[in-house]
Amino acid sequence: MVGAVVRQKGASDIQEKPRPSKKIALLYLIMSISLGLSLIAVVSAIRLFTQNKIFTFKNIVSLLALCHCSWRNSRLEEEHKMVNKQIWGTIQSGGVWEGEFINKPNQGELHWEFASIPPDTDEDGEMTHFVALKTDTTSRERVEQDLSWLASFLELNPMPVLEADWEGELKYLNPFIRELFPDLKSLGINHPFLSGWEEIVENIRQAPYARITREVRVENRFYQQSIHYLPQTRRLRVFGMDITELKLEEETLRGSEEKFRLLVQGVQEYAIFMLDPQGRVASWNDGAQRIKGWAADEVIGQPFSWFYPPEAIAASHPQHVLEQAASQGRYEEEGWRIRKDQSRFWAQVSLTALYDEQGGLRGFAEITRDATERKQQEEMLARSAQELEQSNRYLQEFAFIASHDLQEPLRKIEKFAQILLEISTQLEGHQRSYVERMSSAAGRMRNMVEGLLQLSRVQSQGQPFERVNLSTIVAEVLTDLELQIQHSGGSVEVGELPEVEGDPLQLRQLMQNLIGNALKYHHPNMSPVVKIHARQSPRKVQVLVEDHGIGFKPEDVKRMFQPFQRLVGRSEYEGSGMGLAICRKIVERHGGEITALGEPGKGASFMVSLPLQHSNV
């Protein structure tokens, strides 16, 4: 750029516009062909805008603005005036002003520029012209910034960094390593951080462009080092990173894995082994050898389909197992497996898929347990249950038939006994006693047969379950027992009772037996008091029937619920010994439990637990 400066002369002193000197013209030519520089303008002296007005530096700046050079885009806006003053002072004194600044051409982007402004004088030494030359230095500035950043990288790096020559003389230590190892400078390659330096140098001499990675220990800390050669400086640079925590975690993990391996290896009751993604055996513990018969060197690398019987292999079941475990994460089943000697065993199998951090399938872990003995026991129990069910069915049929067929002979015995008693005036005293005892025995036998018939009907003639209000059931029972209550002078207190699902007729029989017993087994000189109430939970209800009667011994609880069992003599309290057995049978059919608490002379409490509803009734 060429600008014009006018001396302080009057208007008459200016005869013509001076031309640029030969020096300026030559400079223009040189700058025009120089790479990276641009000659902005050549401007000769300009007439004064008004007579006797000095053309100041502000006018020069205006001219520069016309040439698209915005000096106000200097690096700092507040330095604008100072820069103007420096430029003016330099070129006015005959010197060349040079400097860098940030420029922004019209509608352009910010970029760095270097400018040089030399003055041109006439024969009298007066400045007549100035030349402004500039070049774009943005690329160079960016390179310098990058180099500065790279230089600061080592200084600001929060990890130990050093450089040394081939002989091990330390040439550079960054601030972090100087603080970390204060004695490193004095010890040099004898410091634990640089142990084995001679071997490192030898390795790099053989492969100059190789990068060496190693671990060193300094006291109780571990460091991983990355070492490479710098050809420009003929130095070796060492980057370090503290990996103590990682090392400790690895050692802990390694210890845990070793313990787990030893634990798995020592397990004898389970076959524990690993499979690769294709289902080939990758590991084998002692339990697997004991259960399946193969040694580790015989089976590792073989497909796990080895362990399946031929019919399962023909149906592609092993592949199905792998696919299910891979898609669902886990697969469990029970089935027949094959040992090395081709014998079969019933296996309980769990196969778990193993994945890496990216979700890729790494393989499978299989745990197999020999469940042959349990399978045999289950089959035996199933057969026993089937036989028992059949036996119970035969017994129920027999009980029904027997009790039904015994009814008629017993009725005849009772009838003939009654006839004999009616003609007792013709019988002697001991003869009449025999007839009375015969009639009483027949009556007891009839009651026992009737009780046996009721017991068999609990299962054979039970009705479908429905919603039953226990309060209604108890009210009906009390109506039936009204005469017994009045005769004994007793009372019955009934609390709030819930609804349950069950057989209405059987639940009524259950409550009638329990309440009837509570009224019957009372102290001779005391009126019975019976209390009935319930305790309810979310899934079941416990009905309690409590009395203050004669009670019983705690050790008799199990025996009292067996058929034909009596805890008191017939002469004191009548009964067949079937009532509580029928109660237990009814409660069991309803999926509940019955038990009792008692103490001789202090009463009894019978507790019946029933589910509020059944999933399948």
DOKOL-444839 format. One record per residue (C-alpha): z, y, x; residue in three letters; residue number from 1. Coordinates in nm, 2 decimals. Layout:
N
       z       y       x  residuo  num
       Z       Y       X      ALA  NUM
...
This chain:
617
       z       y       x  residuo  num
    0.00    0.00    0.00      MET    1
   -0.08    0.34    0.13      VAL    2
    0.09    0.65   -0.01      GLY    3
    0.07    1.02    0.08      ALA    4
    0.34    1.26    0.18      VAL    5
    0.27    1.64    0.18      VAL    6
    0.44    1.87    0.41      ARG    7
    0.60    2.18    0.28      GLN    8
    0.31    2.42    0.30      LYS    9
    0.17    2.67    0.05      GLY   10
   -0.13    2.59   -0.16      ALA   11
   -0.36    2.81    0.05      SER   12
   -0.28    2.59    0.35      ASP   13
   -0.45    2.29    0.19      ILE   14
   -0.82    2.33    0.24      GLN   15
   -0.93    1.98    0.18      GLU   16
   -0.80    1.63    0.12      LYS   17
   -0.75    1.47    0.46      PRO   18
   -0.91    1.15    0.53      ARG   19
   -0.73    0.84    0.67      PRO   20
   -0.73    0.82    1.04      SER   21
   -0.91    0.56    1.23      LYS   22
   -0.58    0.38    1.29      LYS   23
   -0.52    0.36    0.91      ILE   24
   -0.88    0.24    0.85      ALA   25
   -0.84   -0.03    1.12      LEU   26
   -0.51   -0.14    0.97      LEU   27
   -0.67   -0.16    0.63      TYR   28
   -0.94   -0.39    0.76      LEU   29
   -0.69   -0.61    0.94      ILE   30
   -0.46   -0.64    0.64      MET   31
   -0.74   -0.71    0.40      SER   32
   -0.84   -1.03    0.59      ILE   33
   -0.48   -1.15    0.68      SER   34
   -0.36   -1.45    0.49      LEU   35
   -0.04   -1.40    0.28      GLY   36
   -0.06   -1.01    0.30      LEU   37
   -0.21   -0.76    0.06      SER   38
   -0.29   -0.40    0.14      LEU   39
   -0.19   -0.23   -0.18      ILE   40
   -0.36    0.11   -0.15      ALA   41
   -0.47    0.38    0.08      VAL   42
   -0.39    0.72   -0.05      VAL   43
   -0.47    1.05    0.13      SER   44
   -0.29    1.37    0.09      ALA   45
   -0.29    1.51   -0.26      ILE   46
   -0.30    1.86   -0.37      ARG   47
    0.03    2.00   -0.50      LEU   48
    0.07    1.97   -0.87      PHE   49
    0.18    2.33   -0.89      THR   50
    0.17    2.59   -0.62      GLN   51
    0.47    2.60   -0.38      ASN   52
    0.61    2.27   -0.52      LYS   53
    0.70    2.00   -0.27      ILE   54
    0.57    1.65   -0.32      PHE   55
    0.89    1.45   -0.28      THR   56
    0.97    1.08   -0.23      PHE   57
    1.01    1.05   -0.60      LYS   58
    0.64    1.12   -0.63      ASN   59
    0.58    0.84   -0.38      ILE   60
    0.78    0.59   -0.59      VAL   61
    0.56    0.70   -0.89      SER   62
    0.25    0.62   -0.69      LEU   63
    0.40    0.28   -0.59      LEU   64
    0.47    0.21   -0.96      ALA   65
    0.10    0.28   -1.03      LEU   66
    0.02    0.01   -0.78      CYS   67
    0.23   -0.25   -0.97      HIS   68
    0.52   -0.25   -0.72      CYS   69
    0.85   -0.21   -0.91      SER   70
    1.11   -0.10   -0.65      TRP   71
    1.36   -0.10   -0.92      ARG   72
    1.33   -0.48   -0.91      ASN   73
    1.51   -0.48   -0.58      SER   74
    1.77   -0.76   -0.52      ARG   75
    2.05   -0.55   -0.66      LEU   76
    2.00   -0.27   -0.91      GLU   77
    2.28   -0.06   -0.77      GLU   78
    2.11   -0.06   -0.43      GLU   79
    1.80    0.11   -0.57      HIS   80
    1.89    0.46   -0.47      LYS   81
    2.01    0.34   -0.13      MET   82
    1.69    0.15   -0.06      VAL   83
    1.48    0.46   -0.16      ASN   84
    1.68    0.67    0.08      LYS   85
    1.64    0.42    0.36      GLN   86
    1.27    0.40    0.32      ILE   87
    1.22    0.77    0.31      TRP   88
    1.45    0.83    0.60      GLY   89
    1.27    0.57    0.82      THR   90
    0.91    0.67    0.76      ILE   91
    0.99    1.04    0.77      GLN   92
    1.14    1.00    1.12      SER   93
    0.82    0.82    1.23      GLY   94
    0.97    0.46    1.21      GLY   95
    0.84    0.16    1.03      VAL   96
    1.05    0.03    0.73      TRP   97
    1.07   -0.34    0.68      GLU   98
    1.26   -0.54    0.42      GLY   99
    1.28   -0.82    0.16      GLU  100
    1.33   -0.77   -0.21      PHE  101
    1.29   -0.94   -0.55      ILE  102
    0.98   -0.81   -0.72      ASN  103
    0.85   -0.85   -1.07      LYS  104
    0.49   -0.75   -1.14      PRO  105
    0.40   -0.64   -1.49      ASN  106
    0.45   -0.94   -1.72      GLN  107
    0.51   -1.16   -1.42      GLY  108
    0.79   -1.38   -1.29      GLU  109
    1.05   -1.28   -1.04      LEU  110
    0.95   -1.36   -0.68      HIS  111
    1.06   -1.27   -0.33      TRP  112
    0.84   -1.03   -0.12      GLU  113
    0.84   -0.89    0.23      PHE  114
    0.73   -0.53    0.28      ALA  115
    0.64   -0.33    0.59      SER  116
    0.58    0.05    0.55      ILE  117
    0.45    0.23    0.87      PRO  118
    0.38    0.61    0.87      PRO  119
    0.05    0.77    1.00      ASP  120
    0.06    1.11    1.16      THR  121
   -0.19    1.38    1.26      ASP  122
   -0.25    1.54    1.60      GLU  123
    0.06    1.75    1.55      ASP  124
    0.28    1.46    1.49      GLY  125
    0.32    1.54    1.12      GLU  126
    0.31    1.24    0.88      MET  127
    0.01    1.26    0.66      THR  128
   -0.01    0.90    0.53      HIS  129
    0.20    0.59    0.50      PHE  130
    0.09    0.23    0.46      VAL  131
    0.29   -0.03    0.24      ALA  132
    0.21   -0.39    0.32      LEU  133
    0.37   -0.68    0.14      LYS  134
    0.35   -1.06    0.13      THR  135
    0.50   -1.31   -0.11      ASP  136
    0.78   -1.50    0.06      THR  137
    0.91   -1.70   -0.24      THR  138
    0.82   -2.04   -0.09      SER  139
    0.98   -1.96    0.24      ARG  140
    1.29   -1.83    0.06      GLU  141
    1.32   -2.15   -0.14      ARG  142
    1.28   -2.36    0.17      VAL  143
    1.56   -2.16    0.34      GLU  144
    1.78   -2.20    0.03      GLN  145
    1.72   -2.58    0.04      ASP  146
    1.80   -2.59    0.41      LEU  147
    2.11   -2.39    0.35      SER  148
    2.21   -2.63    0.07      TRP  149
    2.15   -2.93    0.28      LEU  150
    2.36   -2.78    0.56      ALA  151
    2.64   -2.71    0.31      SER  152
    2.61   -3.07    0.18      PHE  153
    2.78   -3.21    0.49      LEU  154
    3.04   -2.93    0.50      GLU  155
    3.13   -2.95    0.14      LEU  156
    3.10   -3.33    0.11      ASN  157
    3.44   -3.47   -0.02      PRO  158
    3.38   -3.79    0.19      MET  159
    3.41   -3.85    0.56      PRO  160
    3.09   -3.76    0.76      VAL  161
    3.03   -3.76    1.13      LEU  162
    2.75   -3.76    1.39      GLU  163
    2.76   -3.91    1.73      ALA  164
    2.51   -3.97    2.02      ASP  165
    2.43   -4.31    2.17      TRP  166
    2.72   -4.30    2.40      GLU  167
    2.96   -4.24    2.12      GLY  168
    3.04   -3.87    2.19      GLU  169
    3.12   -3.70    1.86      LEU  170
    2.88   -3.42    1.79      LYS  171
    2.98   -3.33    1.44      TYR  172
    3.28   -3.39    1.21      LEU  173
    3.28   -3.25    0.86      ASN  174
    3.60   -3.07    0.73      PRO  175
    3.70   -3.37    0.52      PHE  176
    3.70   -3.62    0.80      ILE  177
    3.88   -3.38    1.03      ARG  178
    4.16   -3.35    0.78      GLU  179
    4.16   -3.72    0.70      LEU  180
    4.17   -3.84    1.07      PHE  181
    4.32   -3.57    1.29      PRO  182
    4.31   -3.80    1.59      ASP  183
    3.95   -3.90    1.55      LEU  184
    3.82   -3.62    1.79      LYS  185
    4.05   -3.73    2.07      SER  186
    4.01   -4.11    2.02      LEU  187
    3.64   -4.11    1.96      GLY  188
    3.49   -4.45    1.93      ILE  189
    3.83   -4.60    2.00      ASN  190
    3.94   -4.49    1.66      HIS  191
    3.96   -4.77    1.40      PRO  192
    3.71   -4.58    1.18      PHE  193
    3.45   -4.63    1.46      LEU  194
    3.55   -4.98    1.57      SER  195
    3.26   -5.19    1.69      GLY  196
    3.05   -4.89    1.79      TRP  197
    2.87   -5.07    2.07      GLU  198
    2.74   -5.34    1.83      GLU  199
    2.62   -5.07    1.59      ILE  200
    2.43   -4.89    1.86      VAL  201
    2.27   -5.22    1.97      GLU  202
    2.16   -5.30    1.62      ASN  203
    2.00   -4.95    1.56      ILE  204
    1.82   -4.96    1.90      ARG  205
    1.66   -5.28    1.78      GLN  206
    1.57   -5.14    1.44      ALA  207
    1.58   -4.76    1.46      PRO  208
    1.49   -4.71    1.09      TYR  209
    1.74   -4.96    0.95      ALA  210
    2.04   -4.85    0.76      ARG  211
    2.37   -5.03    0.85      ILE  212
    2.63   -5.09    0.58      THR  213
    2.97   -5.22    0.67      ARG  214
    3.34   -5.20    0.58      GLU  215
    3.63   -5.09    0.81      VAL  216
    4.00   -5.08    0.76      ARG  217
    4.21   -4.79    0.88      VAL  218
    4.58   -4.87    0.84      GLU  219
    4.62   -4.97    0.47      ASN  220
    4.29   -4.80    0.35      ARG  221
    3.94   -4.95    0.33      PHE  222
    3.62   -4.76    0.39      TYR  223
    3.26   -4.85    0.33      GLN  224
    3.02   -4.69    0.59      GLN  225
    2.65   -4.62    0.57      SER  226
    2.51   -4.56    0.93      ILE  227
    2.15   -4.44    1.01      HIS  228
    1.97   -4.28    1.30      TYR  229
    1.84   -3.92    1.31      LEU  230
    1.53   -3.91    1.53      PRO  231
    1.52   -3.53    1.53      GLN  232
    1.86   -3.49    1.69      THR  233
    1.89   -3.84    1.85      ARG  234
    2.22   -3.89    1.67      ARG  235
    2.38   -4.15    1.45      LEU  236
    2.51   -4.02    1.13      ARG  237
    2.80   -4.20    0.95      VAL  238
    2.88   -4.16    0.59      PHE  239
    3.21   -4.30    0.47      GLY  240
    3.36   -4.38    0.12      MET  241
    3.72   -4.48    0.04      ASP  242
    3.69   -4.81   -0.15      ILE  243
    4.06   -4.91   -0.13      THR  244
    4.11   -4.92   -0.50      GLU  245
    3.79   -5.11   -0.56      LEU  246
    3.89   -5.35   -0.28      LYS  247
    4.23   -5.41   -0.43      LEU  248
    4.07   -5.46   -0.77      GLU  249
    3.82   -5.71   -0.62      GLU  250
    4.10   -5.90   -0.44      GLU  251
    4.30   -5.91   -0.76      THR  252
    4.00   -6.03   -0.96      LEU  253
    3.92   -6.28   -0.69      ARG  254
    4.28   -6.40   -0.70      GLY  255
    4.27   -6.43   -1.08      SER  256
    3.94   -6.61   -1.06      GLU  257
    4.08   -6.85   -0.81      GLU  258
    4.39   -6.92   -1.02      LYS  259
    4.17   -6.96   -1.32      PHE  260
    3.94   -7.20   -1.13      ARG  261
    4.24   -7.40   -1.01      LEU  262
    4.38   -7.40   -1.36      LEU  263
    4.06   -7.51   -1.52      VAL  264
    4.00   -7.77   -1.24      GLN  265
    4.34   -7.92   -1.29      GLY  266
    4.32   -7.95   -1.67      VAL  267
    4.30   -8.32   -1.76      GLN  268
    4.31   -8.31   -2.14      GLU  269
    3.99   -8.10   -2.18      TYR  270
    3.65   -8.12   -2.04      ALA  271
    3.57   -7.76   -1.93      ILE  272
    3.23   -7.69   -1.77      PHE  273
    2.97   -7.42   -1.75      MET  274
    2.60   -7.43   -1.85      LEU  275
    2.32   -7.21   -1.73      ASP  276
    2.10   -7.03   -2.00      PRO  277
    1.88   -7.34   -2.02      GLN  278
    2.17   -7.57   -2.09      GLY  279
    2.20   -7.73   -1.74      ARG  280
    2.55   -7.82   -1.61      VAL  281
    2.67   -7.56   -1.36      ALA  282
    3.03   -7.66   -1.31      SER  283
    3.25   -7.96   -1.38      TRP  284
    3.63   -7.99   -1.39      ASN  285
    3.85   -8.30   -1.35      ASP  286
    3.91   -8.33   -1.72      GLY  287
    3.53   -8.35   -1.78      ALA  288
    3.52   -8.64   -1.53      GLN  289
    3.81   -8.81   -1.69      ARG  290
    3.67   -8.78   -2.04      ILE  291
    3.30   -8.84   -1.98      LYS  292
    3.31   -9.05   -1.67      GLY  293
    3.06   -8.87   -1.45      TRP  294
    3.15   -8.71   -1.12      ALA  295
    3.06   -8.35   -1.05      ALA  296
    2.78   -8.44   -0.80      ASP  297
    2.63   -8.67   -1.06      GLU  298
    2.61   -8.43   -1.34      VAL  299
    2.56   -8.07   -1.20      ILE  300
    2.21   -7.96   -1.26      GLY  301
    2.15   -8.21   -1.54      GLN  302
    2.09   -8.10   -1.90      PRO  303
    2.39   -8.12   -2.12      PHE  304
    2.19   -8.33   -2.37      SER  305
    2.30   -8.62   -2.15      TRP  306
    2.62   -8.63   -2.35      PHE  307
    2.46   -8.67   -2.69      TYR  308
    2.37   -9.01   -2.86      PRO  309
    2.00   -9.09   -2.90      PRO  310
    1.99   -9.00   -3.27      GLU  311
    2.12   -8.65   -3.20      ALA  312
    1.86   -8.60   -2.92      ILE  313
    1.58   -8.72   -3.15      ALA  314
    1.69   -8.46   -3.40      ALA  315
    1.69   -8.18   -3.13      SER  316
    2.05   -8.12   -3.20      HIS  317
    2.15   -8.01   -2.84      PRO  318
    1.88   -7.74   -2.86      GLN  319
    2.01   -7.63   -3.20      HIS  320
    2.37   -7.60   -3.05      VAL  321
    2.25   -7.37   -2.77      LEU  322
    2.05   -7.16   -3.01      GLU  323
    2.34   -7.12   -3.25      GLN  324
    2.58   -7.03   -2.97      ALA  325
    2.34   -6.78   -2.82      ALA  326
    2.27   -6.60   -3.15      SER  327
    2.63   -6.61   -3.29      GLN  328
    2.83   -6.59   -2.96      GLY  329
    3.02   -6.91   -3.04      ARG  330
    2.96   -7.25   -3.19      TYR  331
    3.21   -7.52   -3.28      GLU  332
    3.16   -7.87   -3.41      GLU  333
    3.28   -8.23   -3.41      GLU  334
    3.06   -8.53   -3.35      GLY  335
    2.99   -8.83   -3.14      TRP  336
    2.93   -8.80   -2.77      ARG  337
    2.83   -9.05   -2.49      ILE  338
    3.03   -9.14   -2.18      ARG  339
    2.88   -9.26   -1.85      LYS  340
    2.93   -9.62   -1.96      ASP  341
    2.74   -9.55   -2.28      GLN  342
    3.05   -9.59   -2.50      SER  343
    3.10   -9.33   -2.77      ARG  344
    3.39   -9.10   -2.84      PHE  345
    3.46   -8.84   -3.11      TRP  346
    3.44   -8.50   -2.95      ALA  347
    3.58   -8.16   -3.07      GLN  348
    3.35   -7.91   -2.91      VAL  349
    3.36   -7.53   -2.86      SER  350
    3.06   -7.36   -2.69      LEU  351
    3.08   -6.99   -2.61      THR  352
    2.79   -6.77   -2.49      ALA  353
    2.85   -6.56   -2.18      LEU  354
    2.67   -6.22   -2.14      TYR  355
    2.63   -5.97   -1.85      ASP  356
    2.69   -5.60   -1.88      GLU  357
    2.34   -5.54   -2.00      GLN  358
    2.37   -5.79   -2.27      GLY  359
    2.16   -6.06   -2.10      GLY  360
    2.26   -6.42   -2.15      LEU  361
    2.43   -6.56   -1.83      ARG  362
    2.50   -6.91   -1.97      GLY  363
    2.76   -7.09   -2.17      PHE  364
    3.12   -7.22   -2.14      ALA  365
    3.19   -7.55   -2.31      GLU  366
    3.53   -7.70   -2.39      ILE  367
    3.53   -8.06   -2.51      THR  368
    3.84   -8.25   -2.63      ARG  369
    3.84   -8.63   -2.69      ASP  370
    3.95   -8.65   -3.05      ALA  371
    3.88   -9.02   -3.10      THR  372
    4.24   -9.11   -3.16      GLU  373
    4.28   -8.83   -3.41      ARG  374
    3.96   -8.94   -3.58      LYS  375
    4.08   -9.29   -3.61      GLN  376
    4.42   -9.18   -3.75      GLN  377
    4.24   -8.96   -4.00      GLU  378
    4.02   -9.24   -4.11      GLU  379
    4.32   -9.47   -4.14      MET  380
    4.51   -9.21   -4.34      LEU  381
    4.20   -9.16   -4.56      ALA  382
    4.19   -9.54   -4.62      ARG  383
    4.57   -9.54   -4.68      SER  384
    4.54   -9.25   -4.92      ALA  385
    4.26   -9.42   -5.10      GLN  386
    4.45   -9.75   -5.12      GLU  387
    4.76   -9.56   -5.23      LEU  388
    4.57   -9.38   -5.50      GLU  389
    4.43   -9.71   -5.62      GLN  390
    4.77   -9.86   -5.61      SER  391
    4.92   -9.57   -5.80      ASN  392
    4.65   -9.61   -6.06      ARG  393
    4.72   -9.98   -6.10      TYR  394
    5.09   -9.90   -6.11      LEU  395
    5.04   -9.64   -6.38      GLN  396
    4.83   -9.88   -6.58      GLU  397
    5.09  -10.15   -6.53      PHE  398
    5.37   -9.92   -6.62      ALA  399
    5.19   -9.80   -6.93      PHE  400
    5.10  -10.15   -7.04      ILE  401
    5.44  -10.30   -6.95      ALA  402
    5.63  -10.02   -7.12      SER  403
    5.41  -10.05   -7.43      HIS  404
    5.44  -10.42   -7.44      ASP  405
    5.82  -10.41   -7.39      LEU  406
    5.87  -10.17   -7.68      GLN  407
    5.82  -10.44   -7.95      GLU  408
    6.06  -10.71   -7.81      PRO  409
    6.33  -10.44   -7.75      LEU  410
    6.29  -10.32   -8.10      ARG  411
    6.34  -10.67   -8.23      LYS  412
    6.65  -10.72   -8.02      ILE  413
    6.80  -10.40   -8.14      GLU  414
    6.71  -10.49   -8.50      LYS  415
    6.87  -10.84   -8.48      PHE  416
    7.18  -10.69   -8.31      ALA  417
    7.21  -10.44   -8.60      GLN  418
    7.19  -10.72   -8.85      ILE  419
    7.46  -10.92   -8.67      LEU  420
    7.68  -10.61   -8.66      LEU  421
    7.64  -10.57   -9.04      GLU  422
    7.77  -10.92   -9.09      ILE  423
    8.04  -10.87   -8.83      SER  424
    8.31  -10.97   -9.08      THR  425
    8.20  -11.33   -9.02      GLN  426
    8.22  -11.29   -8.64      LEU  427
    8.52  -11.33   -8.43      GLU  428
    8.64  -11.04   -8.21      GLY  429
    8.48  -11.16   -7.88      HIS  430
    8.16  -11.25   -8.06      GLN  431
    8.13  -10.90   -8.21      ARG  432
    8.18  -10.75   -7.86      SER  433
    7.89  -10.96   -7.73      TYR  434
    7.66  -10.83   -8.00      VAL  435
    7.76  -10.47   -7.94      GLU  436
    7.70  -10.50   -7.57      ARG  437
    7.37  -10.67   -7.63      MET  438
    7.26  -10.38   -7.86      SER  439
    7.37  -10.12   -7.61      SER  440
    7.18  -10.29   -7.33      ALA  441
    6.87  -10.31   -7.54      ALA  442
    6.90   -9.94   -7.62      GLY  443
    6.94   -9.85   -7.25      ARG  444
    6.64  -10.07   -7.17      MET  445
    6.44   -9.89   -7.44      ARG  446
    6.53   -9.55   -7.28      ASN  447
    6.43   -9.67   -6.94      MET  448
    6.10   -9.80   -7.06      VAL  449
    6.04   -9.48   -7.24      GLU  450
    6.12   -9.28   -6.92      GLY  451
    5.89   -9.50   -6.72      LEU  452
    5.62   -9.44   -6.97      LEU  453
    5.67   -9.06   -6.95      GLN  454
    5.66   -9.08   -6.57      LEU  455
    5.32   -9.26   -6.57      SER  456
    5.18   -9.01   -6.82      ARG  457
    5.24   -8.71   -6.59      VAL  458
    4.93   -8.79   -6.39      GLN  459
    4.73   -9.00   -6.64      SER  460
    4.77   -8.79   -6.95      GLN  461
    4.81   -8.44   -6.80      GLY  462
    4.64   -8.15   -6.97      GLN  463
    4.42   -7.88   -6.81      PRO  464
    4.60   -7.58   -6.67      PHE  465
    4.61   -7.26   -6.86      GLU  466
    4.82   -6.93   -6.86      ARG  467
    5.17   -7.02   -6.97      VAL  468
    5.45   -6.77   -7.05      ASN  469
    5.77   -6.93   -6.92      LEU  470
    5.98   -6.71   -7.15      SER  471
    5.81   -6.86   -7.45      THR  472
    5.85   -7.21   -7.31      ILE  473
    6.23   -7.16   -7.26      VAL  474
    6.27   -7.01   -7.61      ALA  475
    6.11   -7.32   -7.77      GLU  476
    6.33   -7.55   -7.56      VAL  477
    6.64   -7.37   -7.66      LEU  478
    6.54   -7.41   -8.02      THR  479
    6.51   -7.79   -7.97      ASP  480
    6.85   -7.80   -7.79      LEU  481
    7.02   -7.59   -8.05      GLU  482
    7.24   -7.87   -8.19      LEU  483
    7.34   -7.98   -7.83      GLN  484
    7.44   -7.62   -7.75      ILE  485
    7.65   -7.59   -8.07      GLN  486
    7.81   -7.93   -8.02      HIS  487
    7.91   -7.85   -7.66      SER  488
    8.02   -7.49   -7.75      GLY  489
    7.80   -7.37   -7.46      GLY  490
    7.58   -7.07   -7.40      SER  491
    7.25   -7.01   -7.22      VAL  492
    7.16   -6.68   -7.06      GLU  493
    6.79   -6.62   -6.99      VAL  494
    6.65   -6.35   -6.77      GLY  495
    6.29   -6.22   -6.75      GLU  496
    6.04   -6.50   -6.66      LEU  497
    5.68   -6.45   -6.56      PRO  498
    5.35   -6.62   -6.66      GLU  499
    5.22   -6.91   -6.45      VAL  500
    4.92   -7.14   -6.46      GLU  501
    5.00   -7.49   -6.57      GLY  502
    5.02   -7.77   -6.83      ASP  503
    5.22   -7.62   -7.13      PRO  504
    5.35   -7.96   -7.24      LEU  505
    5.46   -8.07   -6.90      GLN  506
    5.63   -7.73   -6.82      LEU  507
    5.81   -7.76   -7.15      ARG  508
    5.93   -8.11   -7.06      GLN  509
    6.04   -7.98   -6.71      LEU  510
    6.25   -7.70   -6.86      MET  511
    6.40   -7.92   -7.13      GLN  512
    6.51   -8.18   -6.88      ASN  513
    6.67   -7.92   -6.65      LEU  514
    6.85   -7.72   -6.93      ILE  515
    6.95   -8.04   -7.11      GLY  516
    7.11   -8.17   -6.79      ASN  517
    7.29   -7.84   -6.73      ALA  518
    7.44   -7.86   -7.08      LEU  519
    7.52   -8.23   -7.05      LYS  520
    7.70   -8.25   -6.72      TYR  521
    7.98   -8.01   -6.78      HIS  522
    8.36   -8.04   -6.74      HIS  523
    8.52   -8.22   -7.04      PRO  524
    8.75   -7.94   -7.13      ASN  525
    8.51   -7.65   -7.05      MET  526
    8.22   -7.51   -7.25      SER  527
    7.90   -7.51   -7.04      PRO  528
    7.74   -7.18   -6.93      VAL  529
    7.38   -7.20   -6.82      VAL  530
    7.19   -6.91   -6.65      LYS  531
    6.81   -6.91   -6.62      ILE  532
    6.63   -6.64   -6.41      HIS  533
    6.33   -6.61   -6.17      ALA  534
    6.25   -6.46   -5.83      ARG  535
    5.88   -6.36   -5.79      GLN  536
    5.67   -6.30   -5.48      SER  537
    5.30   -6.21   -5.47      PRO  538
    5.18   -6.57   -5.48      ARG  539
    5.46   -6.78   -5.63      LYS  540
    5.76   -6.77   -5.86      VAL  541
    6.10   -6.95   -5.82      GLN  542
    6.27   -7.04   -6.14      VAL  543
    6.65   -7.11   -6.11      LEU  544
    6.86   -7.31   -6.36      VAL  545
    7.23   -7.26   -6.27      GLU  546
    7.54   -7.41   -6.43      ASP  547
    7.92   -7.43   -6.37      HIS  548
    7.94   -7.81   -6.44      GLY  549
    8.05   -8.11   -6.25      ILE  550
    7.81   -8.05   -5.96      GLY  551
    7.72   -8.32   -5.70      PHE  552
    7.75   -8.40   -5.33      LYS  553
    7.49   -8.22   -5.10      PRO  554
    7.39   -8.55   -4.94      GLU  555
    7.28   -8.68   -5.29      ASP  556
    7.00   -8.42   -5.33      VAL  557
    6.71   -8.65   -5.22      LYS  558
    6.83   -8.95   -5.41      ARG  559
    6.88   -8.77   -5.74      MET  560
    6.50   -8.71   -5.78      PHE  561
    6.42   -9.08   -5.74      GLN  562
    6.35   -9.30   -6.05      PRO  563
    6.64   -9.47   -6.22      PHE  564
    6.90   -9.30   -5.99      GLN  565
    7.23   -9.19   -6.15      ARG  566
    7.51   -9.00   -5.97      LEU  567
    7.77   -9.06   -6.24      VAL  568
    7.87   -9.37   -6.45      GLY  569
    7.71   -9.45   -6.78      ARG  570
    8.05   -9.45   -6.95      SER  571
    8.10   -9.08   -6.87      GLU  572
    7.75   -8.94   -6.93      TYR  573
    7.46   -9.12   -7.09      GLU  574
    7.11   -9.12   -6.95      GLY  575
    6.83   -9.34   -6.80      SER  576
    6.82   -9.18   -6.45      GLY  577
    6.45   -9.08   -6.51      MET  578
    6.48   -8.71   -6.61      GLY  579
    6.48   -8.56   -6.26      LEU  580
    6.22   -8.80   -6.13      ALA  581
    5.99   -8.68   -6.41      ILE  582
    6.07   -8.32   -6.32      CYS  583
    5.97   -8.38   -5.96      ARG  584
    5.65   -8.54   -6.06      LYS  585
    5.56   -8.25   -6.29      ILE  586
    5.64   -7.99   -6.02      VAL  587
    5.43   -8.18   -5.76      GLU  588
    5.13   -8.19   -6.00      ARG  589
    5.16   -7.82   -6.03      HIS  590
    5.15   -7.77   -5.65      GLY  591
    5.52   -7.67   -5.63      GLY  592
    5.85   -7.79   -5.50      GLU  593
    6.19   -7.86   -5.66      ILE  594
    6.52   -7.89   -5.49      THR  595
    6.89   -7.83   -5.57      ALA  596
    7.22   -7.70   -5.44      LEU  597
    7.55   -7.83   -5.56      GLY  598
    7.92   -7.89   -5.48      GLU  599
    8.14   -8.14   -5.66      PRO  600
    8.34   -7.96   -5.94      GLY  601
    8.17   -7.62   -5.88      LYS  602
    7.84   -7.66   -6.06      GLY  603
    7.47   -7.70   -5.96      ALA  604
    7.16   -7.48   -5.91      SER  605
    6.81   -7.63   -5.95      PHE  606
    6.53   -7.43   -5.79      MET  607
    6.17   -7.48   -5.90      VAL  608
    5.89   -7.30   -5.70      SER  609
    5.55   -7.28   -5.87      LEU  610
    5.23   -7.10   -5.77      PRO  611
    5.14   -6.81   -6.00      LEU  612
    4.78   -6.93   -6.01      GLN  613
    4.56   -7.21   -5.88      HIS  614
    4.22   -7.18   -5.72      SER  615
    4.10   -7.50   -5.90      ASN  616
    4.29   -7.60   -6.21      VAL  617
